[in-house]
């Protein structure tokens, strides 16, 4: 019957994508959300959004490498194509760990007391990665670090922990 066919199809999905069952389900759900017209395809422009909806944080460069497009209407992908990408990004270590980031900011920690100049952190945020404007940057620092002390210093570990937790930390519990 039709159910048997579906089991075979699902099995080939999982072998191909190397994802655990629940992840395959999640991947399909998110895929369906971005399959706006029910055609069984999503616009490759939404690849990054779909991956972020799966709690992943791929860089723009990685999204592009995996077939993401800068404009809509350039190309599409099927769920069969999407799941292995989901699997790969899940395994990718291109996101960096808290330790990596702590190491990176120690350079600015002249007194070695876990503090750095808020202005230097702002400069880093403004010059690296996804472009932010001044207001977004100051907002991020305020939310993640609290206010700077009288000398303009902030603790950077709470900042990194907040950033690593993502924009909706309560969802990761």
Buried (B, 14 or more C-beta within 10 A) or exposed (E): EEEEEEEEEBEEBBEEBBBEEEBBEBBBEBBEEBBEEEEEBBBBBBBBBBBBBBEBBBBEEBBBEBBBBEEEEEEBBEBBBBBBBBBBBBEBEEEBEEEEBBEBBEEBBEEEEBBBBBEBBBEBBBEEEEEBEEEEBBEBBEEBBEEBEEEEBBBBBEBBBBBBEEEEEEEEE
